[in-house]
Amino acid sequence: MFVLFDEAGKFMAGRVLSESDASVQVELDSGKRVKVKMANVLLRFEKPAPAAFMAAAQALSESIELELAWEFSPEDDFGFATLAREYFSKDATLEQQAAMLIRLFEAPHYFRRAGKGFFRKASAEVIAQALVAIEKKKATVALIAQWAQELGEGVCPQPVREQLYKILFKPDKNAPEYKAVVDASRATRTAPLELLQRSGAIDSPYQFHWKRFLLENFPQGVGFAATAAPPVGEVLVRASVSAFSIDDSATTEIDDALSVQGLGSGTVTVGVHIAAPALAVLPDSDMDRLGRARLSTVYMPGYKVTMLPDAVVQNYTLQEGRDCPAVSLYVTLDEATLTIVASETRLESVPISHNLRHDQLDAIVTEEWLQTPLAEAGSEAAPLVGLQPSLAFLHRLARDLKAKRELVRGKPETFNRPDYNFKLVGSSGAEPQGDEQVVITTRQRGAPLDLIVAEAMILANSTWGNWMAELGVPAIYRSQASLAPGVKVRMGTKALPHAGIGVKSYAWSTSPLRRYTDMVNQWQIIACARHGSTAALAAPFKPKDAALFSIISSFDAAYSAYNGYQGAMERFWTLKYLQQNAVLELECSVFKENMVRADNLPLVLPVMGAQGLPRGARVRVRLGEMDLITLDIHGTVVERLDGPSPEGDADAAQADEAAEDEDETAGPIAIAVDINEAPQGDAS
């Protein structure tokens, strides 16, 4: 005796070994024995053998016309055997009954399952809708096959091209475009990104990076709705100073300016004046929500995405020739010893006399120029002559502040690599297209103007950080426990030391137009300036405020993503520079096994032939092929440019080690394509 039974929606047949009232012991053709509930047994037969019986039933089921079976079926629930007798004949064989069972089970759009072996016919309306859906699915399957074939032949269908970035980075795995890429990738055994490159889906490498970044960080685009800058809600006293800023020419968000009073009197007051959007943009306002959504300005060569709308930026940037709302820190010093004797914070309107530009003045404002008598300063620096005494004092102060910080650090700061500036020729701030001519120039860290600004900002951030901590007002701090390798800078709400800078505490507060953390800290500083010892009660954020921790977490993630993109775009334009100038070889320094750093470009790349060379060894590298999509380039060492020498000094080595993480994040990018069906090892 054989039985046909339902095993979790799958029909099987086998020989009966034994049975009881509740179950049957069945042996399958494979020899496996299973226990089947009596309710799941649908047919009993004597012959033929189970395999032959099931094969015959399956073949016969394909000849059953569903429309005719639906016409013959009763309106109420019915069994498959009943319909077999209506369809075939009243003496329908067991094979015909099994065929009907299989056919009904495979056609849920015609017959809804109503139990083991029982069904109910669907309405004509449901069938019509189902048939339309089936035809649509067939058309989609055919379209997927067509697109996959075209991709395999090196042609990208337009629908796939339009969904390119979603397919690669945020795929809808049910979308036909995604399925076509999966099928083509599997058929050609080619990684999805390479497949799409070969098919011409990526018109512009630059647009590839830019649109990927937008999809991941600004899916709604980078534009702002039309908005007006909120006004400052109070009358500010005009400061009796003449302040000047020091930035690069491309800077429009001018956050900070400096002033000097009392030169020659024995007591000098240095003012650090910070743009004050927080006097107008209030917590939880619509404008605040815009800033909190972005958290920081995004920088890249030739372009930027601002944290705040341009109307707000232009209203509060420290533009020369006008009085600007500012939060000012005044530090009073002994002119001879540079000892700080007092500090004060004021909310005021500050006249800005000059916007000085690094790139235009670094070659003029040298240490020698700062020490040259005014009459001998030189005609090319005539516009700066009036500022020379202030700049000279600020440079002297900056050097003193730096030396004192280095005592706390326990070692001097070393700047063994320059900063690089990128300029896209012909770009006027509009979104680059990726084919602009790029010029890369260097600015050595620690130049006088650079040092003046850096030390003034450190002084302000540390002074305000300490002050808020003394008043019990929480803020967002950056701290570093030690200079030991691997100890990272962290963000938190506690005023902890920053070993890398050498200060007691450090609260980012000097770039409120560019960083949301600075805007938050500026709100807290304003509360301190207005309320003094009771500021903790009046500040927008209270101790242990969960909102502060949420801001820190969001800012960390966004800032990391933005910096990663900036690094990737700097690498992109560096590779374009090599391409545009037909650079085939570079002079480099070894800084890690099989990795070198270009001497005169911001480029790190893997090389062959550097095995066994010490850190710091100088080599000539012949460049290999570059890929502007993955930002990958490699090289081969062709010549060593120096003889065997000991390792470089310890500080320089440590500085290199500290920068390695940053360098490597700017290397070849990873394309996170989640296509599990792609060939093993090919998915990027």
C-alpha positions as CSV (number, residue, x, y, z in Angstrom):
1,M,0.0,0.0,0.0
2,F,1.2,3.5,-0.9
3,V,0.0,6.9,0.3
4,L,0.2,10.5,-1.1
5,F,0.5,13.0,1.7
6,D,1.0,16.7,2.4
7,E,4.3,17.5,4.1
8,A,4.4,21.3,4.9
9,G,2.8,22.2,1.6
10,K,4.8,19.7,-0.5
11,F,3.2,16.6,-1.9
12,M,5.1,13.3,-1.3
13,A,4.4,9.6,-1.8
14,G,5.8,6.5,-0.1
15,R,5.2,2.9,1.0
16,V,3.1,2.3,4.2
17,L,5.1,0.4,6.9
18,S,2.5,0.6,9.6
19,E,-0.4,2.8,10.7
20,S,-2.5,3.6,13.7
21,D,-5.7,5.7,14.2
22,A,-3.6,8.9,14.3
23,S,-0.6,8.4,12.1
24,V,1.1,6.4,9.4
25,Q,4.7,5.2,9.2
26,V,5.9,5.8,5.6
27,E,9.1,4.8,3.8
28,L,10.1,7.2,1.0
29,D,11.9,6.1,-2.2
30,S,15.1,7.5,-0.6
31,G,14.8,5.0,2.2
32,K,14.0,7.7,4.7
33,R,11.2,6.9,7.1
34,V,8.7,9.6,8.2
35,K,5.8,9.7,10.6
36,V,2.7,11.2,8.9
37,K,-0.4,12.4,10.7
38,M,-3.5,10.7,9.4
39,A,-5.0,14.1,8.6
40,N,-2.2,14.7,6.1
41,V,-2.8,11.6,4.1
42,L,-4.7,12.6,1.0
43,L,-4.7,9.4,-1.3
44,R,-4.0,5.7,-1.0
45,F,-3.0,3.6,-4.0
46,E,-1.7,0.1,-4.8
47,K,0.2,0.9,-8.0
48,P,2.3,2.1,-9.7
49,A,5.4,2.8,-7.5
50,P,5.3,6.2,-5.8
51,A,7.9,7.8,-8.1
52,A,6.1,6.7,-11.2
53,F,2.7,7.7,-9.7
54,M,3.9,11.2,-8.9
55,A,5.6,11.7,-12.3
56,A,2.4,10.7,-14.1
57,A,0.2,12.9,-11.9
58,Q,2.6,15.9,-12.4
59,A,2.5,15.5,-16.2
60,L,-1.2,15.1,-16.3
61,S,-1.8,18.2,-14.1
62,E,-0.2,20.4,-16.8
63,S,-3.0,19.5,-19.2
64,I,-5.7,20.7,-16.9
65,E,-7.3,23.9,-18.1
66,L,-7.8,26.2,-15.1
67,E,-10.6,28.2,-16.7
68,L,-12.6,25.1,-17.4
69,A,-11.8,23.6,-13.9
70,W,-13.0,26.9,-12.3
71,E,-16.2,26.7,-14.3
72,F,-16.9,23.1,-13.1
73,S,-16.0,23.8,-9.4
74,P,-18.8,24.3,-6.9
75,E,-19.3,27.6,-5.1
76,D,-18.7,26.2,-1.6
77,D,-15.6,24.5,-0.3
78,F,-14.8,21.3,-2.2
79,G,-12.2,18.5,-2.3
80,F,-9.8,17.9,-5.1
81,A,-11.3,14.4,-5.7
82,T,-14.7,16.0,-6.2
83,L,-13.5,18.4,-8.8
84,A,-11.5,15.6,-10.5
85,R,-14.7,13.7,-11.0
86,E,-16.5,16.8,-12.4
87,Y,-13.6,17.6,-14.7
88,F,-12.5,14.1,-16.0
89,S,-15.4,11.8,-15.3
90,K,-17.3,10.4,-12.4
91,D,-14.8,7.5,-12.4
92,A,-11.7,9.7,-12.2
93,T,-8.6,7.6,-11.6
94,L,-6.3,8.1,-8.6
95,E,-3.7,9.6,-10.9
96,Q,-6.3,12.0,-12.3
97,Q,-7.3,13.0,-8.7
98,A,-3.6,13.5,-7.8
99,A,-3.2,15.6,-10.9
100,M,-6.1,17.8,-9.9
101,L,-4.7,18.2,-6.4
102,I,-1.3,19.4,-7.8
103,R,-3.0,21.7,-10.3
104,L,-5.3,23.3,-7.7
105,F,-2.4,23.8,-5.3
106,E,-0.3,25.6,-8.0
107,A,-3.1,28.0,-8.9
108,P,-3.9,30.1,-5.8
109,H,-5.2,32.9,-8.0
110,Y,-8.1,30.6,-9.1
111,F,-8.5,28.5,-6.0
112,R,-8.0,29.5,-2.4
113,R,-6.8,26.8,-0.1
114,A,-9.4,25.9,2.5
115,G,-7.7,23.1,4.4
116,K,-5.8,19.8,3.6
117,G,-7.0,18.9,0.1
118,F,-9.9,21.4,0.2
119,F,-10.3,24.5,-1.9
120,R,-12.7,27.4,-2.6
121,K,-13.0,29.1,-6.0
122,A,-11.9,32.7,-6.3
123,S,-14.3,35.4,-7.6
124,A,-14.1,36.5,-11.2
125,E,-12.8,40.0,-10.1
126,V,-10.0,38.5,-8.0
127,I,-9.0,36.2,-10.9
128,A,-8.9,39.2,-13.3
129,Q,-6.7,41.2,-11.0
130,A,-4.4,38.2,-10.4
131,L,-4.0,37.5,-14.1
132,V,-3.1,41.1,-14.7
133,A,-0.5,40.9,-11.9
134,I,0.9,37.6,-13.4
135,E,1.2,39.1,-16.8
136,K,2.9,42.1,-15.3
137,K,5.3,39.9,-13.4
138,K,6.1,37.9,-16.6
139,A,6.8,41.2,-18.4
140,T,9.1,42.4,-15.5
141,V,11.0,39.1,-15.6
142,A,11.5,39.4,-19.3
143,L,12.6,43.0,-18.8
144,I,15.1,42.0,-16.1
145,A,16.5,39.3,-18.5
146,Q,16.8,41.8,-21.3
147,W,18.6,44.4,-19.1
148,A,20.9,41.8,-17.7
149,Q,21.8,40.7,-21.2
150,E,22.5,44.3,-22.2
151,L,24.7,44.8,-19.2
152,G,26.6,41.7,-19.9
153,E,27.2,43.0,-23.4
154,G,28.6,46.3,-22.1
155,V,25.5,48.5,-22.6
156,C,23.7,50.1,-19.7
157,P,19.9,50.4,-20.0
158,Q,18.6,53.9,-19.1
159,P,16.4,52.7,-16.2
160,V,19.5,51.1,-14.6
161,R,21.5,54.2,-15.2
162,E,18.8,56.3,-13.5
163,Q,18.9,54.1,-10.4
164,L,22.7,53.7,-10.4
165,Y,23.5,55.1,-6.9
166,K,20.5,53.4,-5.2
167,I,21.6,50.1,-6.8
168,L,25.1,50.5,-5.5
169,F,24.6,52.1,-2.1
170,K,21.0,51.9,-0.9
171,P,19.4,49.1,-3.0
172,D,15.8,48.1,-3.1
173,K,16.3,44.4,-3.6
174,N,12.9,43.9,-5.1
175,A,13.5,46.5,-7.8
176,P,13.9,45.1,-11.3
177,E,16.9,47.4,-12.0
178,Y,18.7,45.9,-9.0
179,K,17.8,42.3,-10.0
180,A,19.1,42.9,-13.5
181,V,22.5,44.0,-12.1
182,V,22.6,40.9,-9.8
183,D,21.8,38.6,-12.7
184,A,24.3,40.2,-15.0
185,S,27.0,40.2,-12.3
186,R,26.4,36.5,-11.6
187,A,26.3,35.6,-15.3
188,T,29.5,37.5,-16.2
189,R,31.2,36.8,-12.8
190,T,32.0,40.5,-12.6
191,A,31.7,42.7,-9.5
192,P,28.7,45.0,-9.8
193,L,30.8,48.3,-9.8
194,E,33.1,47.0,-12.5
195,L,30.1,45.7,-14.5
196,L,28.5,49.1,-14.3
197,Q,31.7,50.9,-15.2
198,R,32.2,48.6,-18.3
199,S,28.7,49.3,-19.4
200,G,29.1,53.0,-19.4
201,A,26.7,53.7,-16.5
202,I,29.1,56.1,-14.8
203,D,29.6,59.2,-17.0
204,S,31.7,61.2,-14.6
205,P,33.8,59.9,-11.7
206,Y,33.4,63.2,-9.9
207,Q,29.6,62.9,-10.2
208,F,29.8,59.4,-9.0
209,H,31.4,60.5,-5.7
210,W,29.3,63.5,-5.3
211,K,25.9,61.8,-5.9
212,R,26.9,58.9,-3.6
213,F,27.7,61.4,-0.9
214,L,24.4,63.2,-1.4
215,L,22.5,59.9,-1.4
216,E,24.1,58.9,1.9
217,N,24.0,62.3,3.7
218,F,21.7,64.7,1.9
219,P,19.0,62.6,0.1
220,Q,16.7,65.6,-0.1
221,G,19.5,67.7,-1.7
222,V,21.7,70.5,-0.2
223,G,19.5,73.5,-0.9
224,F,17.6,75.5,1.7
225,A,14.1,76.8,1.4
226,A,14.0,80.6,1.1
227,T,14.6,82.0,4.5
228,A,15.5,85.3,6.2
229,A,18.2,85.6,8.8
230,P,16.6,86.1,12.3
231,P,17.6,89.5,13.9
232,V,19.5,89.8,17.2
233,G,16.8,90.5,19.8
234,E,18.8,93.1,21.8
235,V,20.8,96.3,21.3
236,L,24.5,95.6,21.5
237,V,27.1,98.0,22.7
238,R,29.6,99.0,20.0
239,A,33.1,97.8,21.0
240,S,35.9,100.5,21.0
241,V,38.2,98.3,18.9
242,S,39.3,97.8,15.3
243,A,39.2,94.1,14.7
244,F,40.6,92.1,11.8
245,S,40.2,88.5,10.6
246,I,42.7,86.1,9.1
247,D,41.4,83.5,6.7
248,D,41.9,82.0,3.3
249,S,40.5,83.8,0.3
250,A,37.8,81.2,-0.2
251,T,36.4,81.6,3.3
252,T,33.0,83.3,3.5
253,E,32.0,82.0,6.9
254,I,34.3,84.3,8.8
255,D,33.9,83.2,12.4
256,D,36.7,84.9,14.2
257,A,38.6,88.2,14.4
258,L,41.3,89.7,16.6
259,S,42.1,93.1,18.1
260,V,44.9,94.6,20.2
261,Q,44.7,97.5,22.5
262,G,47.2,99.3,24.8
263,L,50.5,98.5,22.9
264,G,53.3,100.4,24.6
265,S,51.4,101.1,27.8
266,G,52.7,98.0,29.7
267,T,49.3,96.4,29.8
268,V,47.8,95.0,26.5
269,T,44.3,93.7,25.9
270,V,43.9,91.1,23.2
271,G,40.3,90.6,21.9
272,V,39.2,87.4,20.3
273,H,35.9,88.2,18.6
274,I,33.6,85.3,17.5
275,A,30.7,85.7,15.2
276,A,27.5,85.4,17.2
277,P,24.6,83.7,15.3
278,A,23.6,82.2,18.7
279,L,22.3,85.7,19.7
280,A,19.6,85.4,17.0
281,V,19.3,81.6,16.3
282,L,17.5,80.3,19.4
283,P,17.4,76.6,20.5
284,D,14.6,74.6,19.0
285,S,13.8,77.4,16.5
286,D,13.3,76.6,12.8
287,M,16.8,77.9,12.0
288,D,18.3,75.8,14.8
289,R,16.7,72.7,13.4
290,L,18.3,73.4,10.0
291,G,21.7,73.7,11.7
292,R,21.2,70.6,13.8
293,A,20.1,68.6,10.7
294,R,23.5,69.3,9.0
295,L,25.7,69.7,12.1
296,S,28.7,71.1,10.1
297,T,29.7,72.8,6.9
298,V,31.0,70.2,4.4
299,Y,34.3,71.2,2.7
300,M,35.8,69.9,-0.5
301,P,38.1,71.4,-3.1
302,G,36.4,74.2,-5.0
303,Y,33.0,73.8,-3.2
304,K,31.3,73.6,0.1
305,V,27.9,72.8,1.6
306,T,27.2,75.3,4.4
307,M,25.6,74.3,7.7
308,L,23.4,77.4,7.7
309,P,21.6,79.2,4.8
310,D,23.6,81.8,3.1
311,A,21.3,84.5,4.3
312,V,22.3,83.7,7.9
313,V,25.9,83.3,7.1
314,Q,26.1,86.6,5.4
315,N,24.2,88.3,8.2
316,Y,26.6,87.2,10.9
317,T,29.9,86.6,9.1
318,L,32.6,89.1,10.3
319,Q,32.7,91.1,7.1
320,E,35.1,94.0,6.9
321,G,33.7,97.5,6.8
322,R,30.7,96.8,9.1
323,D,29.8,96.3,12.8
324,C,29.1,92.6,13.5
325,P,27.4,90.9,16.5
326,A,30.1,89.0,18.4
327,V,30.9,87.1,21.6
328,S,34.2,88.7,22.6
329,L,36.9,87.3,24.9
330,Y,39.2,90.1,26.2
331,V,42.5,88.8,27.7
332,T,44.6,91.4,29.6
333,L,48.3,90.7,29.7
334,D,51.5,92.1,31.1
335,E,53.2,93.5,27.9
336,A,56.6,92.6,29.1
337,T,56.1,89.1,30.5
338,L,53.0,88.1,28.6
339,T,51.4,86.9,31.8
340,I,47.6,86.8,31.6
341,V,46.2,88.9,34.5
342,A,42.5,88.9,33.6
343,S,39.9,87.8,31.1
344,E,36.4,89.0,30.4
345,T,33.6,88.0,28.0
346,R,31.3,90.5,26.4
347,L,28.3,90.4,24.0
348,E,28.8,93.4,21.7
349,S,28.9,94.8,18.2
350,V,32.5,94.7,16.8
351,P,33.8,97.0,14.0
352,I,35.7,94.8,11.5
353,S,38.4,96.8,9.7
354,H,40.1,94.1,7.6
355,N,39.6,90.6,6.3
356,L,43.2,89.5,5.8
357,R,43.9,86.4,3.6
358,H,46.5,83.8,4.3
359,D,47.2,82.9,0.7
360,Q,47.8,86.6,-0.3
361,L,49.9,87.5,2.7
362,D,51.9,84.5,4.0
363,A,54.8,85.4,1.7
364,I,54.8,88.9,3.1
365,V,54.0,88.5,6.8
366,T,57.2,86.5,7.7
367,E,59.0,86.6,11.0
368,E,61.5,88.9,9.4
369,W,58.8,91.3,8.3
370,L,57.2,91.4,11.7
371,Q,60.6,92.4,13.2
372,T,61.3,95.1,10.6
373,P,60.9,98.8,11.5
374,L,57.8,100.3,10.0
375,A,59.7,102.6,7.7
376,E,61.5,99.7,6.2
377,A,58.5,97.3,5.9
378,G,58.4,97.6,2.1
379,S,55.9,99.1,-0.3
380,E,54.3,95.8,-1.1
381,A,53.1,95.5,2.5
382,A,51.9,99.2,2.7
383,P,48.3,98.2,3.5
384,L,49.5,96.1,6.4
385,V,51.8,98.7,7.9
386,G,49.1,100.0,10.3
387,L,48.5,96.4,11.5
388,Q,52.2,95.5,11.8
389,P,52.5,96.4,15.6
390,S,49.4,94.4,16.4
391,L,50.5,91.4,14.3
392,A,54.0,91.5,15.7
393,F,52.6,91.4,19.3
394,L,50.2,88.7,18.5
395,H,52.9,86.6,16.9
396,R,55.1,87.1,20.0
397,L,52.1,86.1,22.2
398,A,51.4,83.1,20.0
399,R,54.9,81.8,20.3
400,D,54.8,82.2,24.1
401,L,51.4,80.5,24.4
402,K,52.7,77.6,22.2
403,A,55.8,77.2,24.3
404,K,53.7,77.1,27.5
405,R,51.4,74.5,26.0
406,E,54.4,72.4,24.9
407,L,55.6,72.4,28.6
408,V,52.3,70.9,29.6
409,R,52.4,68.4,26.6
410,G,55.9,67.3,27.7
411,K,57.2,67.6,24.2
412,P,57.3,70.2,21.4
413,E,54.7,70.1,18.6
414,T,56.3,69.2,15.2
415,F,54.9,70.1,11.8
416,N,56.9,67.8,9.5
417,R,54.3,68.0,6.6
418,P,52.8,71.1,4.9
419,D,49.1,71.9,4.4
420,Y,47.9,71.7,0.9
421,N,45.5,74.1,-0.8
422,F,43.4,73.1,-3.8
423,K,42.2,75.6,-6.4
424,L,40.0,74.7,-9.3
425,V,40.8,77.1,-12.1
426,G,37.8,79.0,-13.4
427,S,35.6,77.8,-10.5
428,S,33.6,80.6,-8.9
429,G,32.1,78.7,-6.0
430,A,29.6,76.8,-8.2
431,E,29.4,73.0,-8.0
432,P,32.4,71.5,-9.9
433,Q,31.9,69.2,-12.8
434,G,35.1,67.2,-12.3
435,D,37.0,68.3,-15.4
436,E,38.3,71.6,-14.0
437,Q,42.1,72.3,-14.1
438,V,43.4,71.8,-10.5
439,V,46.3,73.7,-8.9
440,I,47.8,72.4,-5.7
441,T,49.9,74.7,-3.5
442,T,51.5,74.3,-0.1
443,R,51.3,76.3,3.1
444,Q,53.8,75.3,5.7
445,R,52.1,74.8,9.1
446,G,53.3,77.2,11.7
447,A,53.6,80.2,9.4
448,P,53.2,83.5,11.4
449,L,49.6,84.2,10.4
450,D,48.6,80.6,10.9
451,L,50.2,80.5,14.3
452,I,48.5,83.7,15.4
453,V,45.1,82.4,14.6
454,A,45.7,78.9,15.9
455,E,46.9,80.1,19.3
456,A,44.2,82.7,19.7
457,M,41.5,80.1,19.0
458,I,43.1,77.6,21.5
459,L,43.2,80.4,24.0
460,A,39.6,81.2,23.5
461,N,38.4,77.6,23.5
462,S,40.3,76.6,26.6
463,T,39.5,79.8,28.5
464,W,35.8,79.5,27.8
465,G,35.9,75.8,28.5
466,N,37.4,76.4,32.0
467,W,35.0,79.2,32.7
468,M,31.9,77.2,31.9
469,A,33.2,74.3,34.1
470,E,33.8,76.7,37.0
471,L,30.2,78.0,36.7
472,G,28.8,74.5,36.5
473,V,27.5,75.1,33.0
474,P,27.7,71.9,30.8
475,A,29.3,72.2,27.4
476,I,30.7,70.0,24.6
477,Y,34.4,69.3,25.2
478,R,37.1,67.6,23.3
479,S,39.6,65.7,25.4
480,Q,42.6,63.4,25.1
481,A,43.8,61.4,28.1
482,S,47.4,61.1,27.0
483,L,49.8,61.3,24.0
484,A,50.3,57.5,24.1
485,P,49.9,55.9,20.7
486,G,46.3,54.9,20.1
487,V,44.7,57.3,22.6
488,K,42.1,59.1,20.5
489,V,40.5,62.5,21.0
490,R,37.0,62.1,22.4
491,M,34.0,64.3,22.7
492,G,32.0,64.6,26.0
493,T,30.3,67.0,28.4
494,K,33.1,66.9,31.0
495,A,35.9,69.5,31.2
496,L,38.8,67.0,30.9
497,P,42.4,67.7,29.8
498,H,43.4,67.7,26.2
499,A,46.9,66.2,26.2
500,G,47.5,66.7,22.5
501,I,47.0,70.5,22.8
502,G,48.3,70.8,26.3
503,V,45.3,72.6,28.0
504,K,43.2,71.9,31.1
505,S,40.0,71.7,29.0
506,Y,39.0,72.5,25.4
507,A,35.5,73.4,24.2
508,W,35.0,74.1,20.5
509,S,33.4,77.5,20.5
510,T,35.1,79.6,17.8
511,S,33.3,78.4,14.6
512,P,29.6,78.7,15.3
513,L,28.8,79.4,11.6
514,R,30.5,76.2,10.6
515,R,30.1,73.7,13.4
516,Y,26.9,73.0,15.4
517,T,28.9,72.0,18.5
518,D,30.3,75.6,18.6
519,M,26.8,77.0,18.2
520,V,25.7,74.9,21.2
521,N,28.7,76.1,23.3
522,Q,28.0,79.7,22.2
523,W,24.5,79.5,23.7
524,Q,26.1,78.3,27.0
525,I,28.8,81.0,26.9
526,I,26.1,83.7,26.3
527,A,24.2,82.4,29.4
528,C,27.5,82.7,31.4
529,A,28.0,86.2,30.1
530,R,24.5,87.3,31.0
531,H,24.0,85.5,34.3
532,G,27.4,84.8,35.8
533,S,27.2,82.6,38.9
534,T,23.5,81.6,38.2
535,A,24.2,80.7,34.5
536,A,23.7,77.0,35.2
537,L,20.0,77.7,35.8
538,A,19.6,79.9,32.8
539,A,21.6,78.0,30.2
540,P,19.6,76.2,27.4
541,F,21.3,72.9,28.3
542,K,21.4,71.7,31.9
543,P,23.9,69.3,33.5
544,K,23.4,65.7,32.3
545,D,21.1,66.9,29.6
546,A,20.3,64.0,27.3
547,A,20.1,66.4,24.4
548,L,23.8,67.2,24.7
549,F,24.7,63.5,24.4
550,S,22.5,63.1,21.4
551,I,24.1,66.1,19.7
552,I,27.6,64.7,20.4
553,S,26.6,61.3,18.9
554,S,25.1,62.8,15.8
555,F,27.9,65.3,15.3
556,D,30.6,62.6,15.6
557,A,28.9,60.5,12.9
558,A,28.3,63.5,10.6
559,Y,31.7,65.1,11.1
560,S,33.4,61.8,10.4
561,A,31.4,61.3,7.2
562,Y,32.1,64.9,6.0
563,N,35.8,64.6,6.7
564,G,35.9,61.3,5.0
565,Y,34.3,62.8,1.9
566,Q,36.7,65.8,2.0
567,G,39.6,63.5,2.2
568,A,38.3,61.4,-0.7
569,M,37.7,64.5,-2.9
570,E,41.2,65.8,-2.1
571,R,42.5,62.5,-3.3
572,F,40.3,62.7,-6.4
573,W,41.7,66.1,-7.3
574,T,45.3,65.0,-6.5
575,L,44.9,62.1,-9.0
576,K,43.4,64.5,-11.5
577,Y,46.5,66.7,-11.0
578,L,48.7,63.8,-11.8
579,Q,46.6,63.0,-14.9
580,Q,46.4,66.6,-16.1
581,N,50.1,67.2,-15.7
582,A,51.2,63.8,-17.1
583,V,53.1,63.0,-13.9
584,L,54.6,59.5,-14.3
585,E,57.0,59.5,-11.3
586,L,57.0,60.9,-7.8
587,E,59.6,61.4,-5.1
588,C,58.2,59.8,-1.9
589,S,59.1,58.8,1.6
590,V,58.4,55.4,3.1
591,F,56.2,55.7,6.2
592,K,54.8,52.2,6.5
593,E,55.5,48.8,5.1
594,N,54.8,48.9,1.3
595,M,53.2,52.4,1.7
596,V,54.8,55.7,0.7
597,R,53.8,59.4,1.0
598,A,54.5,61.8,-1.8
599,D,57.0,64.6,-0.9
600,N,55.1,67.4,-2.6
601,L,51.6,66.2,-2.9
602,P,48.9,65.1,-0.5
603,L,49.1,61.5,-1.7
604,V,49.6,58.1,0.1
605,L,49.8,55.0,-2.1
606,P,50.9,51.4,-1.9
607,V,54.1,50.4,-3.8
608,M,56.0,47.4,-4.7
609,G,59.7,47.2,-3.9
610,A,59.7,49.0,-0.6
611,Q,60.1,45.8,1.5
612,G,62.7,46.2,4.2
613,L,63.1,49.9,3.7
614,P,63.1,52.0,6.9
615,R,60.5,54.6,7.8
616,G,61.6,57.9,6.2
617,A,63.6,56.4,3.4
618,R,63.3,58.5,0.2
619,V,62.5,56.7,-3.0
620,R,61.5,57.5,-6.6
621,V,58.2,55.8,-7.5
622,R,56.9,55.0,-11.0
623,L,53.1,55.4,-11.0
624,G,50.8,52.7,-12.3
625,E,47.2,52.9,-13.5
626,M,44.8,55.0,-11.5
627,D,41.1,54.5,-11.0
628,L,39.1,57.7,-10.4
629,I,36.1,55.7,-9.2
630,T,37.8,53.7,-6.5
631,L,40.5,56.4,-6.1
632,D,43.1,53.7,-6.3
633,I,46.6,54.1,-7.6
634,H,49.7,52.1,-7.0
635,G,53.4,52.4,-7.9
636,T,56.7,50.7,-8.1
637,V,59.9,51.8,-6.4
638,V,62.5,52.4,-9.1
639,E,65.3,54.1,-7.2
640,R,66.3,54.9,-3.6
641,L,67.2,58.6,-3.3
642,D,69.1,58.4,0.0
643,G,71.5,56.0,1.6
644,P,70.7,53.7,4.5
645,S,70.1,55.9,7.6
646,P,68.7,55.5,11.1
647,E,65.0,56.2,11.7
648,G,63.9,59.8,11.8
649,D,63.5,61.6,15.1
650,A,61.0,60.1,17.5
651,D,58.6,63.1,17.4
652,A,58.4,63.1,13.6
653,A,57.8,59.3,13.7
654,Q,55.0,59.7,16.2
655,A,53.5,62.5,14.2
656,D,53.5,60.3,11.2
657,E,51.9,57.5,13.2
658,A,49.2,59.8,14.5
659,A,48.4,60.8,10.9
660,E,48.3,57.3,9.5
661,D,44.6,56.8,10.2
662,E,43.7,60.0,8.5
663,D,45.9,59.2,5.5
664,E,44.4,55.8,5.0
665,T,40.8,57.0,5.1
666,A,41.7,59.2,2.2
667,G,42.9,56.1,0.2
668,P,41.0,53.9,-2.2
669,I,37.3,53.9,-1.3
670,A,35.2,50.9,-0.5
671,I,32.0,50.5,-2.6
672,A,29.6,48.9,-0.3
673,V,27.4,47.0,-2.7
674,D,25.2,44.5,-0.9
675,I,24.6,42.0,-3.7
676,N,24.8,38.6,-2.1
677,E,24.2,36.9,-5.4
678,A,27.3,38.3,-6.9
679,P,30.2,35.9,-7.6
680,Q,32.2,34.8,-4.6
681,G,34.9,37.3,-3.8
682,D,33.8,39.8,-6.5
683,A,31.5,42.1,-4.5
684,S,33.3,45.3,-3.6
